[in-house]
Amino acid sequence: MSKITTVDLFCGAGGFTEGFKKAGGFETVLAVDFDKQAIDTFKHNHPNTPAICSDVSDIEENQLLALTDNTNIQVVIGGPPCQGFSLAGRRLVDDPKNLLFKEYVRIVDILKPDIFVFENVVGLVSMQGGLVLEAICSEFSRIGYEISHGILNSADYGVPQARPRFILIGSRHKQRIGLPLPTHDSLNSKSMELFKGILKPHITVGEALSNLPKIGQGEGEEEAKNQLFKNDFQELIRGDRKPGYLFNQRATRHSEKIVERYSHMPQGGDIRSLPEHLRTKKNNVFRLNETTPSRTITCNFRTDIIHPWEPRGLTTREAARLQSFDDDYQFFGNLTRKAKYLTQDDQVGNAVPPLLAKAIANHIKDYL
């Protein structure tokens, strides 16, 4: 059976492509991102996928068709940045803030895939009182697609992270595809009781991280031997690129004052949980709770998201585990923002969780 051909726009480190690969039956024939370091990460982990470092707005129609070898593209996936949309009434105007989204629409219109998947931040739904979402749907309807959209919580699809994402699926075949049904839920929710035996419990931080090498401030390695798995999730994400190894388990060093602050912060707590003399004006620092899925992994997980058992921020590997990347999925780039390109932290924090992408891929496969 032939593979379902896919193009990944704004691919970043490759979370979307990774999830579609895990679903089986898909082949990404082109991936595009403007950041060199992210493309290096993508190419290393997907060596058989053509990936180019380019601004999508620089790719003209003839070049795009040549890059895809004039193949019939069945699926386009991607999540262009959508902060600060500019509207005129209920219409997206030709404003630089709208450029990347309009380029996404342009490429979908050129390739005319059977289905596209558009992923973004949940704040898009309420932007300008919902007018931005209305305008986005109008743009896709204009080029011939039936639209379904909603908010999916990554934890409901086996990701050990409560990461809500806006997902919009378009189909050219005059049918609304809808969104994938959850596979996981919290142990105390009503839906868990209703679907007992069908839904699995959410994966917790403790289940995700418990077998990683224990390291302190400034310790760790870029490559290390993997530990024996302790549960099904840890077995699932061991990977098949370099079995038995994991990458990017290296911690940054904090000052004594910061270590003291993190040491006093309880699991599930934040700055407000600390004694007065240890508090700062920065309130968005949180310590993970081992008994629940992680909060949303941002690009600042070395300073803002504290390890549940160690008084430090997360490593790239720990954050990648919480994003559901395989242990042998290797990220390249600096750990600090002094670099010209995206850091490892940016690549992990910006990624689509592969297991969420896999659920979406399995869902749309039924319509292809």
ZAPAFI-611219 format. One record per atom (N, C-alpha, C, O): y, z, x. Coordinates in steps of 0.2 Angstrom, whole numbers, plus 5000, padded with zeros to 4 digits. Layout:
% residues N
YZX;...
END
This chain:
% residues 368
499450005004;500050005000;500650005004;500750045009;501149965003;501749955007;502150015006;502150055001;502550035011;503050085011;503650075007;503850015006;503950125004;504550125001;505150125006;505250175009;505550075006;506050065011;506650105009;506850105003;506950135014;507450185013;508050175018;507850165024;508650185017;509250185021;509550255021;509650285015;509650295026;509950355026;510650355029;510750345035;511150365025;511850365027;512050435028;511850475025;512550445033;512750505035;512150555037;512150605034;511750525041;511050555042;511050625045;510650665045;511550635049;511650695053;510950705058;510750655061;510750765058;510150775062;509450755059;508950745062;509550735053;508950695050;508550735044;507950725043;508850785041;508450825036;508250785030;507650795028;508650745028;508450695022;507850655024;507350655021;507950615030;507350575032;506750615033;506150595032;506850675036;506250715037;505850735031;505250735031;506250755026;505950775020;505550715016;505050725013;505850655017;505550595014;504950575018;504450555015;504950585024;504350575028;503850615026;503250595026;503950685025;503450735023;503150715016;502550735015;503550685012;503350665005;502750615006;502350605001;502850575011;502350515012;502550455008;502750465002;502350395011;502550335007;503150305008;503350255005;503650335012;504350315013;504350295020;504050325025;504850245021;504950225028;505750215028;506050165025;506050255032;506750245034;506850185038;506650185044;507150135036;507250075040;507950075044;508050025048;508450115042;509050125045;509350185044;509350215038;509650225049;509950285048;510650275052;510650245057;511150305049;511850295052;512250365052;512150405047;512550375057;512950435057;513550425063;513350385068;514150455062;514650435067;514550485073;514950475078;514150535073;514150585079;513550575083;513050565081;513750565090;513250545095;512750595096;512150575096;512950655096;512450715097;511950715091;511350725092;512150705085;511750715079;511250655079;510650655078;511550595081;511050535082;510550545087;509950525087;510750575093;510250595098;509750635095;509150625097;509850685092;509350735088;508950695084;508350695084;509250645080;508850605075;508350565078;507850565077;508650525084;508150475087;507650515091;507050485091;507750575093;507150605097;506650625092;506050625094;506850645086;506350675081;506050615077;505550625074;506450555076;506150505073;506250435077;506650395076;505850435082;505850385087;505750315085;505950265088;505450305079;505250245076;505750215071;505650165068;506250255070;506750235065;507350215068;507650245072;507550155067;508250125069;508750175067;508950175061;509150195072;509750245070;510350225074;510250215081;510850215071;511450195075;512050245074;512150275069;512450245080;513050295080;513650245078;513850215082;513850255072;514350215069;514750245063;514450285059;515350235062;515750245056;515450195051;515550135052;515250225045;514950175040;515550125038;515350065036;516150145038;516650095036;516750035041;517049985039;516450045047;516449985052;515949945051;515949885054;515449955046;514849915046;514949865040;515049885034;515049795042;515249745037;514549725034;514049735036;514649685028;514049665024;513549625028;512949645028;513749575032;513249535036;512949585041;512349575042;513249625044;512949675049;512449715046;511949725049;512649745040;512149785037;511549755035;510949785036;511549695032;510949655030;510549635037;509949635036;510949625042;510549615048;510149675051;509649675053;510549735051;510249795053;509649815049;509149845051;509649795042;509049805038;508549755038;508149755034;508749705042;508249645043;508149605036;507649575034;508749605032;508749575025;508149605021;507849565016;507949665022;507349695018;507649715012;508149735011;507149715007;507349735000;507349815000;506749845001;507949845000;507949915001;507849954994;508249934989;507349994994;507250024987;507650094986;507750114980;507750124991;508150194991;508650204996;508550185002;509250224994;509750244998;509850324997;509950344992;509950355003;510050425003;510650445007;510750415012;510950505005;511550525009;512050565006;512050575000;512450605010;512950645007;513550645011;513750685015;514050595009;514650585012;515150645011;515050675005;515550665016;515950725014;516450705009;516750655008;516550755004;516950744998;517550794997;517750794992;517750825002;518250875002;518950845001;519050785004;519350864996;520050844995;520050774992;520550734994;519650764987;519750694983;520350684980;520750734978;520650624980;521250604977;521150564971;520850514971;521450584965;521350554959;522050524956;522550554958;521950474952;522550454948;522250454941;521950404939;522450504937;522150514931;521450524932;521350584934;521050484929;520250494930;519950454935;519350444934;520350424939;520050374943;520250394951;520750414953;519750374955;519750384962;520250334965;520050274965;520750354968;521250304971;521050284978;520650314981;521350234980;521250214987;521650254992;522150234994;521350314993;521650364997;521150385003;520550375002;521450395009;520950405015;520450465013;519950465016;520650515009;520250565007;519550545004;519050575004;519650485000;519050454996;518650405000;518150374998;518850395006;518650335010;517850335011;517550285009;517550395013;516850395015;516450385008;515950355009;516650425003;516250414997;516250334995;515750314992;516850304995;516950234993;516550194997;516250144995;516450215004;516050175008;515250185006;514850135006;515050245004;514450255001;514250204995;513750174995;514750204991;514750164985;514650084987;514250054984;515050064992;515049994994;514349974997;514149924995;514050025001;513450005004;512850004998;512449964999;512950054994;512450044988;512549984984;512049954982;513149964983;513249904979;512949834983;512749794980;513049844990;512749784994;512049784994;511749734993;511749844995;510949844996;510649844989;510049824989;510949864984;510649864977;509949894977;509549864975;509949964980;509249994979;509050004972;509450014968;508450014971;508150034964;508450104963;508650114957;508450144968;508650214966;509150234972;509050214978;509650284971;509950314977;510050384975;509950404969;510050424980;510150504980;510750524984;510850504989;511250554980;511850574983;511850654983;511850684977;511950674989;511950754989;512650774992;512950744996;512850834989;513450864991;513550934989;513050974987;514150964991;514251034989;514351044982;514551004978;514151104980;514151124973;514951124970;515051114964;515351134975;516051134973;516351074970;516851074966;515951014971;516150954969;516150954961;516650914958;515750994958;515750994951;516351014947;516550994942;516651064950;517251094947;517951064950;518451094948;517851024955;518550994958;518950964953;518750924949;519550984953;520050964948;519850964941;519950914937;519551014939;519351024932;518750984930;518750964924;518350954935;517850914933;518050834933;517550794932;518650824934;518850754934;518550714940;518450654939;518450744946;518150714952;517450694950;517250634952;517050734947;516350714946;516350664940;515950614941;516850664936;516850614931;517050544934;516750494932;517450544939;517650484942;517150454947;517050394947;516750504950;516150484954;515650454950;515350394951;515450484944;514950454940;515250384937;514850334937;515850374936;516150314934;516050254939;515950204938;516150274945;516050224951;515350204951;515250144952;514850244951;514150224951;513950184945;513650134945;514250204939;514150164933;514350094933;514050044931;514950094936;515250024937;514849974941;514849914940;514450004946;514049954950;513349954947;512849924950;513249974941;512649964937;512050014937;511450004937;512250084938;511750134939;511750184933;512350204931;511250204931;511150264926;511150324930;510750324935;511450374928;511650434932;511250494929;511350504923;510950534934;510750604932;511050654938;511050634943;511250714936;511550754941;511450824939;511350844933;511450874944;511450944943;511450984949;511450954955;511351044949;511351094955;510651114956;510351144951;510351104962;509751124964;509751184969;510151174973;509351234968;509351294973;508751274977;508251274975;508951274984;508451254988;507851304988;507251284989;507951364987;507451414987;506951404981;506351424982;507051364976;506651344971;506151294973;505751274969;506251264979;505751214981;505451224988;505251184992;505351294989;505051314995;505451325001;505151345007;506051325001;506551335007;506651405007;506851435001;506651445012;506751515012;507551525013;507751565017;507851495008;508651505008;508851485001;508751434998;509351524999;509651514992;510251474993;510851494993;510151404994;510651364996;510751314990;510351264989;511251324986;511351274980;511651214983;512151214987;511451154980;511651084982;511751044976;511351044971;512251004976;512350954970;511950894972;512050864977;511550874967;511150814968;511250764962;511250784956;511450704964;511550654959;511050594961;511050574966;510650574956;510150524956;510350464952;510550474946;510450404955;510550344951;510050294951;509650284956;509950264945;509350214945;509650144942;510050154937;509450094944;509650024942;509250004936;509349954933;508750034934;508250014929;508350044922;507950054918;509050054920;509250084914;508750144911;508650144905;508650184916;508250244914;508550304918;508750294924;508650354915;508950414918;508250454921;507850474917;508350464927;507750494931;507650564930;507150594930;508250604930;508250674930;508150704937;508150664942;508050764937;507950804943;507250834944;506950844939;507050844950;506350874951;506350944948;506850984948;505750964945;505651034942;505551084948;505251064953;505751144948;505651194953;504851204954;504451194950;504751224960;504051234962;503951314964;503451344964;504551344965;504551414967;505051454962;505551424959;504951514962;505451564958;505451634961;504951654964;505951674959;505951744961;505351784957;505251764951;505151834960;504551874957;504751904950;504351914946;505451924950;505651954944;505951914939;506351944934;505951854939;506351804934;505851794928;505251794929;506251784923;505851764917;505451704917;504951694914;505751654921;505351584921;504751594925;504251564924;504751644930;504151654934;503551684929;502951664930;503751724925;503251754920;503051694915;502451694914;503451654913;503351604909;502851554912;502451524908;502951534918;502551484922;502051514927;501951494932;501851574925;501451614930;500851574931;500451544927;500651564938;500051524940;500351454942;499951414945;500951434940;501151374941;501751374947;501651344952;502151414946;502751424951;502451474956;502151524955;502651464962;502551504968;503151554969;503651534967;503051614972;503651654973;504051624979;503851594983;504751644978;505151614983;504951644990;504651694991;505051604995;504951625002;505551665005;506051645004;505351725008;505851765010;506051755017;505651725021;506551785019;506751785026;506251815031;506051795036;505951875029;505451905033;504851865034;504551855039;504651825028;504051775029;504251725033;503751695037;504851695033;505051645037;505151655045;504951615049;505351715047;505551735054;505051775057;505151785063;504551805054;504151865057;503751855063;503651895067;503651785064;503151775070;503551735076;503251715080;504251735075;504651705080;504651755086;504651815085;504751725093;504751765098;505351815098;505951795096;505251875099;505751925098;506251925104;506051935110;506851915103;507351905109;507951945107;508151955101;508351965113;508952005112;509551965114;509551905114;510051995115;510751965117;510651915123;510351935128;510851855122;510851805128;510151795131;510051765136;509651805127;508951795129;508651735125;508951705121;508051715127;507751655124;507651595128;507951595134;507351545126;507251485129;507351425124;507251425118;507451365127;507551305123;506851275121;506751245116;506351295125;505651275123;505151335125;505251365130;504751355120;504351415120;503651395117;503651355112;503151435119;502551435115;502551465108;502951515107;502251435103;502351455096;501851515096;501351525099;501951565091;501551625090;501051605084;501151555081;500551645084;500051635078;500451645071;500851685071;500251595067;500651605060;500351665056;499751675057;500751695052;500551745048;500551735041;500351775037;500751675038;500751665031;500751585030;500851545035;500751565024;500651495023;501351455025;501251395027;501951485024;502551445026;502551435033;502651385036;502351485037;502351475045;501851425047;501951395052;501351425044;500851365045;501051305043;500951255047;501451295038;501651235035;502151205040;502151135040;502651245043;503151215047;503051215054;503551215058;502451215056;502251215064;502451145067;502651145073;502351095063;502551025065;501950995069;501451025071;502050925070;501550885073;501750845079;501450805081;502450855081;502750815086;502450845093;502250805097;502550915094;502250945099;501951015097;502151065098;501351005094;500951065091;500951125096;500751115102;501051185093;500951245097;501651265101;501651315104;502151225100;502751235103;503351245098;503351215093;503851275100;504451285096;505051275101;505051285107;505651255098;506251235102;506851275100;506851305094;507351285104;508051305102;508051385100;508451405096;507551425103;507551495102;507951525107;507651565111;508651515107;509051545112;509651585109;509951555105;509751645110;510251685107;510851685112;510851695118;511451685109;512051695112;512151775113;511851815110;512651795118;512751865119;513451885116;513951845115;513351945113;513951975110;514252035114;513952055118;514852045113;515152105116;514852175113;514552175108;514952225117;514652295115;514952315108;514552345104;515552295107;515852315101;515552285095;515452315089;515452215096;515152175091;514452195089;514152205084;514052215095;513352235094;513352305090;512952315086;513852345092;513852415088;513952395080;513652425076;514452355079;514552335072;513952305069;513752325063;513652255072;513052225069;512452285068;512052275063;512452325073;511852375072;511952425066;511452445063;512552435064;512752485059;512652445052;512752475047;512652375052;512652345046;511952345043;511452315046;511852365037;511252365033;510952295031;511352255030;510352285031;510052225028;510352215021;510452255017;510652155020;510952135014;511652155013;511952145008;511952185018;512552215018;513052165022;512852115024;513752185022;514252145025;514752195028;514552255029;515252165030;515752205034;515952265029;516152325032;516052265023;516152315018;515652375018;515852425016;515052355021;514552415021;514652455027;514352505028;515152445032;515152475038;515652535037;516152535033;515652585042;516152635043;516852605044;516852555047;517352635042;517952615042;518152585049;518452535050;517952625054;518152615061;517852545064;518052525069;517352525061;516952465063;517152405059;516952345061;517552405054;517652355050;518252305053;518552325057;518152245051;518752195053;518952165047;518752175041;519552125048;519752085042;519352025040;519451995035;518852005044;518451955043;517851975038;517452015041;517851965032;517351995027;516751945027;516251975024;516751885029;516151845028;515651845033;515451795036;515451905035;514951915040;514351955036;514552015033;513751935036;513251965032;512651975036;512451935040;512252025034;511552035037;511052015032;511052035027;510551975035;510051955031;509552005028;509452055032;509351995022;508852045019;508152015020;508051955017;507652045023;507052025024;506652015018;506151975018;506852045012;506452035006;506651985001;506351974996;507151945003;507351894999;507451825003;507451825009;507551775000;507751715003;508451725007;508851765004;508551685012;509251695015;509851665011;509751625006;510451695012;510951665009;511051595013;510751575017;511551555010;511651485013;511851485020;512251525023;511451445024;511551445031;512151395032;512151335031;512651425035;513251385037;513251365044;512751375048;513751335047;513851305054;514051365058;514051355064;514151425055;514351485059;513851535059;514051595059;513251515060;512651565059;512651615065;512251665065;512951595071;512851635077;513351695076;513251745080;513851695072;514351745071;514351775064;514551835063;514151735059;514251755052;513651775049;513651815043;513051765051;512451775048;512051815053;511751785058;511951875051;511551925056;510851935055;510651935049;510451925061;509751935060;509552005057;509952055057;509051995053;508852055049;508652115053;508652175051;508352105060;508052155064;508352165070;508352225073;508752115072;509152125079;509852125078;510152085073;510252155082;511052165081;511352105084;511752105089;511252045081;511451975084;511451925079;511151935073;511851875080;511851815076;511151775076;510751795081;511051725072;510451685073;510451635078;510951615081;509851615081;509751565085;509651495081;509651505075;509751445085;509651375081;508951375078;508951355072;508451395081;507751395078;507751435072;507451415067;507951495072;507951545066;508351515060;508051515055;508851485062;509251445056;508851385054;508851375048;508551355059;508151295057;507551315053;507351275048;507251365054;506651395050;506951405043;506551385038;507551435042;507751455036;508051395032;508051395026;508051335036;508251275033;507651235031;507651175028;507051255034;506351225033;506251165037;505851125036;506551165043;506351115048;505751145052;505651205053;505351095054;504751115058;504951145065;505451125067;504551185067;504651215074;504751175079;505151185084;504451115079;504451065085;504951015084;505050965087;505451025079;505950985078;506551005082;506851055081;506750965087;507150985093;507850965091;508050905090;508351015092;509050995091;509350995098;509251035103;509850945099;510150935105;510950945105;511250945099;511250965110;511950985110;512151055112;511651095113;512751065113;513051135115;512951185109;512851165104;512951245112;512951305107;513651325105;513751365100;514151295108;514851315107;515251255105;515051205105;515851275102;516251215099;516751185104;517151155103;516651205111;516951175116;516751105117;517151065120;516151085114;515951015115;516350965111;516650985106;516350905113;516650855110;516250835103;516550815098;515550845103;515150825098;514950885094;515050935096;514650865088;514350925084;513850965088;513450945092;513951035087;513451075091;512851075087;512751045082;512351115090;511651125087;511851155080;511451145075;512251205080;512451245074;512651205069;512451205063;513151155070;513351105065;512851065062;512751055056;512351045067;511850995064;511351035060;511151005055;511251095061;510751135057;511151155050;510851145045;511751175051;512051205045;512251145040;512351165034;512351085043;512551035038;511950995035;512050955031;511351005038;510750975036;510550985029;510651035026;510250935026;509850945019;509250975021;508850945026;509051025018;508351065020;507851015018;507750985013;507350995023;506850955023;506450965017;506150915013;506251025015;505851035009;506151025003;505851004998;506851035002;507151004996;507150934996;507050904990;507250895001;507250825002;506550805000;506450754996;506050835002;505350815000;505250824993;504950774990;505450874990;505350874982;505750824979;505450794974;506350804981;506650744978;506350684979;506250644974;506050674985;505650614987;505050604982;504950554980;504650664982;504050654977;504250644970;503850614967;504850664968;505050654961;505250584960;504950554955;505650554964;505850484963;505250434964;505250374962;504750454968;504250414970;503850394963;503650334963;503850434958;503550414952;503850354948;503550334943;504550344950;504850294947;504950224951;505250184949;504550224956;504650164960;503950124960;503950074964;
END
